[in-house]
Amino acid sequence: MAFRIGIGYDIHRLTEGRKLFIGGVEIYHHKGLLGHSDGDVLLHAICDALLGASGEVDIGELFPDSDPKFKGISSRELLESVVKMVIDKNFTINNLDAVVIVEEPKLTSFKEKMRQEIARLLQVDQGQVSIKAKTNEGIGKVGQKEAIAAYAVVSLATKENK
């Protein structure tokens, strides 16, 4: 077995007039994330972690915001495409560990649903997915409730050809 590790990061500004999606889950809040897609920072970070671990280009190159076909696309669709690429390269996903940095809304009551949705999208058991939520203690754009950020780390494995 060969093991690969990838890290992903994303940040989006909060804005009026958009729905808020984090981890593939719609969260009722008075602001949503600004982005060419639905702006789901957690799923974007997971995409980049998977792409990095599998030796692919980043999410911005794969799904450029200059391409109108990705305008308003669900980040679930983006992650499904990335997972297919990873599987097609003979990788399996060992685990995902992710952190969402957000002042509000509080994510405690949403984390379990996020884990379920992400596990479904990754085609893994829910026990292979860890989601944590942290604040930025009032520091920076995230701390001032102007943005939400996320980090993700994934481990992949593949069988060596003999």
N, C-alpha and C positions, 0 to 999 in steps of 0.2 A: 504494500500500500504506500502511496505517496500522499503527503499531506500538504495543503496550501492554506494560507491565512490571508484574508483581505480586510481592509478597513475602509469605511465610508463615512462621509460627513455631508450634511446639508443644512442650510439655513434659509428661511424665507420670512419676509416682512408680513406682518398682520395688516389687514385692510378691511374696511367696511364693504358690504355687498357681496361677500364670497362665503361659501360654506367652508367649514373647517373639517378637514380630513387628516387624521393621524393614525398611522398603522392600519390603513384600510377601513377605518371606522369613522363614520360621521359623528362629530361631537357638536352638540348645540352650544353655540357661543355667538356673541354679537359681532365677531370678526372672523375672517377666514384668512388663509395663506395666499399671498400673491404669487402667481407663477403662470407659466405658459400652459402647464397641465393643471391638475387640481391642487398642486403645491404640497402634496403629502411628504413632509420632510423625512419622516421615518422610513417610508418605503423607498424614497430616493437614496437615502444613506445605505439601506440594505442592498439596493441595486448596485451602487458603487462598490460596496464590499464584495459582493459576488463577482462583479466584473473584474475587480482587482485580483482576487484570489484565482480566478480562472485565466488570467493573462489577457484580458480583453481591454478595449478602450473604455473611457468613463461614460457615464450616463449622458453628459452633454454632447459628446461626439456621436453616441448611438442614437439619441433622440433629441436632435438640436431644436432649440426654441425658434430657429429661423424656418423650420418646416411646418407649414400650416396644418399638416395631417395630425400633428401632436397637440394642436390648440385645444385645450379643455379636456384632454384625454385623462381617463382615470389612471392613477399611478398603479392600481392593481393590474391593469393591462400591461404597463411597462414592466412590472416585476414578473408577471407571467412570462413575458418574452425573454427576460434575462434568465429566469430559471430554466426555460427550455434550452437556451444556449449552453448553460452550465451542464445540464443533463446530456445534451448532444455531444459535449466534449468528454463524456465518460466520467464526470465527477458526481459524487453524492455529497449532500450537505450534512455535515456532522452536527453543527450547532450554530446558533446565532445568539449574540449578546448585544443588546442595544440600550442606549440611553437617550431619552428625550429631555431637552432642557427647555423648560417652560414655566413662566410665573403663574399664568392662568390661561385656561381653566385647569383646575386640578385633575389629574388623570387617574387617580387611584381607582375610581369606579369603572374605568374603561380599559385598564391594562389586561384583564383576563380576556375580554372580547378581542382586543388587539392580538394577544398571543394566539387565540384560536384562528383568527383570520390569517395571520402571517404564517402559522404552521400549515394551514390549508394551501396558501399560495406557494409555499416552499416545498410542499409535498413531504412534510416530515411530521413526526409526533410533536405534540404540544410541549412535551418535556424537553425538547431540543431548542426551545425558543425562550429567551429571557428578555423581558422589557422592564426597564427602570425609568422612573421619572424623577428629575431633579429640578430645583430652581437655580437661578443664577444670582440669588441673594441681592437682587436689585442692581446688579452691575451690568453695564453695557445695554445694547438694544434689546436683548432678551430680558434682562432684568428690569428694563423700563417698560415691558409689555408691548414692545414694538415688533418683536420677532420671536420665532420658535426655531430651535436647532435640534439636530439629532446626530448621534454617532452610532455606527454599527460595526461589529467585528464578526466575521464568519470563518468557519473552518470547513474546508472541503477535503475529500479523500477520493482517490482513484486507484484502481488496480493497475499495477505495472504490466506492460505487455511482456510476455516471455518468449 
